[in-house]
Every structure is written in C-alpha cells, then in structure tokens.
Amino acid sequence: MRKQFIKSTFILLIGGCITKFLGMFIKILMSRRLGLDGISLYMLVLPTFSLFMSLGQAGVPLSLSRMVATNKKKNKNLFFTITSFILLYNFLLFFIILFLAPFFSKHLLHNPDTYYPLLAIAIVIPFTTLSSIFRSYFIGKERMFPSVLSNILENSLRLGFLLFVIPHLMQYSTVIVVVSFLLFNIVSELSSTFLLLLFLPKKIDFSNTSFHFSYLKEVLFLSLPNISGTLLGNLTYFLEPILYTSILLSLGASKSLILQDYGVLTGYVFPLYFLPTFFTYAFVQSILSYETREYELGRKENLKKIFFLELFGFFVFSLCFCICFLLFGERLLFFLYHSTQGYSYLKILAPFSFFYYSQSIFSYFFLAIGKTKEIFYASFFSSLVRILSLILYLFLGFGIYGLLFSFLTNILFLFFFQFFRIRRYFS
C-alpha cells in the first residue's frame, strides 16, 4: 500500500509539474502575443468560464473518485450512470449559457467584446466535463499515469495551437484570437478523452450495463455539498470583475485603466503566484484514496498524524516560494512577461503563501472523511467575506489593491475557519 502511494504521488508530482509548466508557458505566450488588452479580455471572461465549468461538472468527478476508491459499487454501472446523467445535464446547460450570453456581456461585464467568447464557452463546457469524468475514474482506481498523460496531452496541444496557429490569426481582431483559443479546448479535451479510453480494460462486457438511480443518488449526495461550496467560490470569482468594474466606473475611474490594472494582477501576478499549487494539488489528490481507507478503517490517530504532517510540509514548501518571490519576483516577472508590472502586488502576496497553498489540504481531507458539508460551510462564509470585503475596500478608494486585499482577507479567514473545524473533529 505504501509503495503504491509513493508511486502515485511521484507520478502526480512529475506529471503535475510538466502540466503546470506547460500551462504557465501557454499563459506567457498568450500575454506576449495578445498584449495587455488581449490578456485583459481573456481574464475578464475566465471567471465566467470557471463558473460554468463548475456547474457543468456538478461536483461529480471528486465524488466519483471517492466511490471508485471505496470499491463498493460495480464500476461499470456506476460509470455508465454518471456519464449518461452528466451529458444530458450539460446539454441543457449549453442552451442556458447561449440565452444568458448577451445579458452577461452587455450589463455585467460592461464589454461587448466578451459576447463571442461567452458563446465559445457554452460549446466547450460539455467536452471539459466529459474528460474530467474519465480522469476521475482513473484517480479513484489509483491509476495516476493515464490521468497525468491526458493532462500533458491537453496542454501540449494547446501549446502547439499557440505556436503554429495563433500567429496566422493575429491579422484578425483580438476577439477572434481569444474565441479561437477557447474553442480549441474541444480538440484538446476530446484528444484527452480518447487517450484515457485506451487505458480502460480491453475486455469489458457492456451487455448488462444499466442505469442505477441508487448510484446517481449516492453520487449526488456526496457531490451536492461539495459543488455547493465550489459554486460559491466560483460565483465569487465570477462576481469579482463585475463588482470591480461597476464600482470603479461609478466612482469615475477610467475604463481603460481599470481593465489594465485588472489584467496585470490577474494575468501576470496571480498565474505566477498560483504556479506552486501544481505540487499541492498533486500531493493531496494522490493521498485522497489513502485517507479515505484510513477513515473507513477507523484509524483516527493515523489521520491526525497525516493531517499535521501535511501542514508542516506545506509550511516549509510555502516558505521557500515566499523567499523566492520576495528576492527574485521582479526578475521572474520580467523573464516571463518582459514587464515588471505587478511586482508591488507580488511583494504583498508572498508572505501569505502558506495560507493559500495549504487550502487544498482541508477540502480533500473533509472529502476523505465524508464531511462534505464542511466544504460548503467554508465556501459559503469565505465567499461572503471576500465579496463584502471587496465592496468595502473599493468604496474606501483602494482601487486594484481592494481586489488584492479582499483576496488576502478571504484566504486568512478560510484557513483559520477550516483549521479549527478540523481540530474540533480530532478532539
């Protein structure tokens, strides 16, 4: 068991490293090719993409991984039930996004250029959901290599698209380039899904496959509290650019300056700051099935040791990146984007690295012990804190720093809220 855990963790760490660096390189290329105006447009629609992606997946992938890990169901029928339900649900969601796109672009995002990117998002969502379902099955079976390989394939295809296709589209408008990049997700996600199919057992008898409402009910019972929390987080992320632009425009700020500052923070600084999370999520994802088994066997003391060892390891990990950002942040920004804009933001974020990077420990631990309601409570209260603090900071005249301070307020609140909830579980 221990050898399998070490092997799974190693595969996810290496694969996660490759995937995140490919993703980072993709963002760097986009920033350089599109410029600040183009990346600002992309980052403006990205929260909407994240929101509808969460709606499309409905929290099912994580729940499916957990059910497959416990090995209490017939995986063939379980997988068929979940896939059938999620495809039908995504088909309905597609038309909802098409209907809402004009309202979102005109009245919420205050930018008509976002209309066609929103239409592209509606088309892409079902394909991203399908690939995530397949990937979650392999994670539940502790077969990390297919999942990692599919992620690498996706990002490699996107990188190739940026290198060889986007240059030919640059003669057209920024909107066309952004829409093309979003739509290419269909190709990358389908390629990922077909690759995962190759790793399924060769001899599977689908003759007795049937839809089980009991399986669907159990998956939704696990996923709904989790998706509720995830949706709250993504809804907050979705509302941020809307509140940010609306409030600052009402206070008389320049629209071009608003979008430029937003592009620097969300397009330059945040991607660099979030980069180390490929280690954190790879680790906690690989340990999920192990924690689940320890919980099923009633080994509470083992779970406690695992949890606090994770926290200590993440503290050392975060401290290294904090020092790196403080000492070399300006050089990193210039190396990545040929610009040092945003270094002042990065210096503020760096000391709080541990509180952000350790977030994944809590959510996956709650999932492992079946306390998915705790994920919802944490997301609900932290979302309120983030939105209310953002509104307060903006009306106090902090401008773009209001968005930055609301992010920090949220991660501090979320860390201590979840930490004390887990301490109460162990007491």
N, C-alpha and C positions, 0 to 999 in steps of 0.2 A: 504493500500500500504506500509506504513511504517513498519507495523508488518510483512508483507511478506518479506520485505527487510532485517529486523533484523533476521528473521528466516533463510533466505537463507544464509546470511553472517555467522551466527553462525554454520550452518551445514557445510559450506565450510571450515571454520576455524578449526573446530574439525576434520573433515574428512581429510583436508589438513595436519593437524598436525600428525595424525595417519599415513597417506600415506608417508609423508616425513621422519618420524622417521623409518618407515619400510624400506624405500629406503636407508636411511643412514645406518641402521643396515646391509642391504644387502651389501653395499659397504665396510663396515668394515669387514664383514665375507669374502668377496672376497679378500680384501687386506691381511688378515691374512692367508687365505688358499693358495692363489696363490703366495704370497710373492711379492717383489718389481718387479721382472722380469715379473711375470704374470700380475700384475695390469698395468705395463707399456705397455704391448702388448694390453690389453683391451682398455686402454686410447688412444692408438695410432690409433685404428680403430673407436673409438667412434665419432670423428668429421665426419668421412665418413658416419657413421650410421645416425647422426643428419642431415647431408646434404640431404641424400636420403629420410629420413623421411619427411623432409620439402617439397621435390619435390613430394613425394607420396601424401601428404595431399593437396598440391597446395593452401594453404590458405583458403580452403573451410570451415573447421569447424567453424572458427570465423565468417565468412560471413553468414553461415547457422544459427548460433545462433542469429545474429542480425536480419535476415529476419524473423525468427520464433518469435522473441521478438516483432517486429512491427505488426505481425499478419495480414499482408495484403495479404498473399497468402494462397492457400489451402495446408496445411502442408503435406497431404498425397501425392499429386502430386509433391510437392517440394522435399520431402524426396526421393521419387522414382527416380526422375530426377537426383538428385545429386549422389545418390548411384550407379545408373547404369553407369553414366559417370565416376565416380572415380574408379570403379572396372575395367573398360576397360582400363583406363589410367594406372593404376597400373600394369596390365598385360603386357603392353608394356614396362613399366619401369623395370620390372623384367628381361627381356631379355637384356636390355641396361646395367644393372649392371653386369650380367653374362659376357657380352662381354668385359667390361672395367676392371674387377677384376684383370686379370694378369698384365695389364699395371700399375694399381694403386699400387699393392703390390711390384712390382719389381723396377719401375722407380720413383714413387712418395714417397711412404712410406719407401723405401730402406730396406724392411724387408720381405723376402719370407714367413715368418710365418703368415703374415696377409692375405694370399690368401684365405684360407678356412673360416676365419671369415667374409671376404667380401662376399663370396658365401652365408653364413648363413644370412647376412644382406639382400641380394636380396630376399630370401624366406620369411623373416619376415615382410618386409615393407607393403605388401597388408593387412595383418592382423592388424597391428597397425593403418593403415589408416581407416579401416572399423570401428574399435571400437571408434576412435575419432569422426567419423561422427555421430554415435549413441549418444555418450556422448554430443556432441554439441547441438543436438536436445533438450535434456532434460534441458540443461542450458538455452537455449532460452525460454523454457516454464517455467523457474524459478522453476523447479523441481530438486533441487540440490541433494537430497538424493540418487536417483539412480546412478547419476554420481559419487558421493563420494563413495558409496558402491562398485561400479565396480572398482574404483582405489584401494580400500583396498583389494579387492579380488585378483587383479592382483599381488600386491606386496606380499600378503600373500602366494600365490602360488610360487612366485619366492624365497621367503624366505625358504619355505618348500623344494624346489628343492636344494637350497644350503645346507640345514641342513642334508637332508636324501639321496640325490642322488650324489652330488658332491664328498663327501668322498670316494665313490666307484669308482669314475673316476680318483682320484688322482694318481693311479698307472700308468696312461697313461700320455701323454705329456701335457704341458700347453696349447698347441694349441687346443687339443681335449676338454679340460675343458672349454676354452673360447667359442669355437664353440657350445658346448652343452648348455652353459648358454644363448647364443644368440638365439639358436633355440627354447629353452623353451618358449620364448616370444610368439610363436604361440599358445601354450596351454593357457597361461595366457590371451592373447588378445581374443581368442575365448571364453574362460570362461566369460570374462568381457562382451562380446557382447551378449551372451546368457542370462546373468543376466539382462542386460538392456532390452532385448526383453520381459522379464516377467513383466516389468513395463509399457509397452505400453497398451493403452486401449484395453480391451478384445474384444469389438465388433467394428472391423474396416472393412468396406466394400471396398475390393480391386478390385471389379469388374470394376469400372470406372476409375481406376488408369491409367494415361497416361504420356508419356514423353513430357515435355513442353520446347521447345528451348528458349522461352522467360524467363523462370525461370532460366535456365542454364546461359543465357546471363547476367542476373542481378547478379547472384551469382559470376560469373567470373569477372564482372565489379567491384564488391566490393573486391574480393579476389586477383585479379592480382596485384594491387598496394601493397597490404599487403604481398603477397607471394614474390613479388619482393624484398621488404625490408627484409623479413625473410630469403630469399635465400641468399641475400648479406651477412647477418650476419652469416649464416651457411657456406657459401662459405669461408668467412674469417676464421671461426673456422676450416674448412677443410684444408685451406692453411697453418695455423699456424705450425702444426707439420712437414709439408713438408718443409717449409722455414727454420724452426728451425733446423731440422736435416741436410738439404742440406748445409746451410750456415756454420754451425759449423763444419761439416765434411770437407768442403772446406778450413776452417781455421786451420785444423789439430787437432781438438778436438777428444778425444776418443769416439767411438761409444757407448760403454757400459756406460760411464759417462754421455753422452748426454741423453740416454734413462732413466738412473737412476734419474737424475735431473728432467726430464720431468714427470716421474712417481710420484715423491714426490710432485711437485707443483700441477699437475692435478689430481692425485689420492688420495692425503692426504689433502692438504691445500684447494684447491678450493671446494671440497664437503662440508667441514666444513664451509667455508665462505659463500657458497650459501645456506646453510641449512635454514636460516631465510626467504628465499623467499617463503616458503610454506604459510606464513602469508600474504605476499604482494600480491601474485597472487590469493589466495583465496578471498581476500578482493576486489581487482579490478575486478575480474571475476564476483563476485556477484553484484557489483554496475553497471555493464555494461548496463543491461536492464533498470535500473532506470535512468541512464544518458541519454540513448537513448530516453526514453519517455520525459524527460525534454527538450531535444533538439527539438523533434518533436512538442512540445507544445510552443516552442519559449521562454522558460524561461532562458534567458542568464545569468541573475544575479544569479539565483539558481545554474547554472552550475559553475559559477565563485566561489561561496562560497564552493561548493563541492570540487572543484579542490584544492583550497588553504587550506581547512581543511584536505584534504588527505595529502598534502605536509607536513603540520605541524605534523600530526600524525605519518607520516613515519620518520620525523626527530627525534622525541622522541624515536620511536621504534629503529632506527638505532643507536642512541647514547647509548642505553642500551647494544646492542650487541658489539659495538666498545669497551666499557669499559670491557665487559666480555672477549673479545678476547685478549686485552692488559694485563689484570690481570691474566687470567686463561688459556690463549691459549696453553701454554706448557703442562699444566696438561690435557687439553682436548685432545690434540694430543696423549699423552701417553695413556690416558684412552681408546681412540678409536682404535689406531693402534699399541700400545705397542712400540711406537717410537716418539721421539720429533723432528725428521727431519722435516724441513719446518717451524719451529716457527719463524725464521727470516723473512720468506716471509709473514707470517700471521701478524706480527707486522707492516709491511709496508702497508698491505691491510686494516687493521682495521680502520684507520682514514677516509677512503674514503667510508665507508659503506653506508652512506646516498645517495651518488651519484649513487651507484649501485642499492640499494634496491628500489629506487624511479622510476627506469626506467619503470616499469610496469604501473605506473600511466599515463604516457604520451601516450604510444601506445594504451591503452584501451580507453583513452579519445578521441584521434583522431578517433578511430574506432566508438565510440558512436556518434560523430558529423558528421560522413561521410567524414572526411578529410583523407582518406586512403593514398592519395598521400604524405602527410606529413610523414607518416611512411616510405615510400620509400625513400624520400629525406634524412631523418635522418639516415637510414641504409646505404644508398649509401655513404654519406660523412664520416660517422663514420667508415665504412669498409675501406675506403681509408686511413683514419688517422691511423687505427690500423695496417694495413699491412705496410704502409710506415714507421711508427714509429718502428715497429718490425725489419724491414730490417736495419734501421739506427742504432738502439740500438745494434743489433747483430754484425754489422760491426765495431761498436765502441768498441767492446770487452766486452760487459756486460754479455754475456753468458745467463744463465737461467734468470737472472734479466732483460734481454732485453725483454723476453716474459712477465714478470711481469709488467714492466714499460709501455709496449705497451698496456696492458690491462687497466691500470690506465689512461693513456693518452686518450684512447678511451672513457671510462665512463665519464670522465670530459667533454670532447668535446660534447658527446651525450647529457648530462644533460643540459648544457647551450644552446646548439643549439635548443633543443626542448622547453626549458623553454621560450626562447624569441619568438619562433614561436607561442606559446600559448598566451603569453602576447599580441602579436600583434592581435590575434583573439579577445581578450576581449576588446581591446582599441577601 
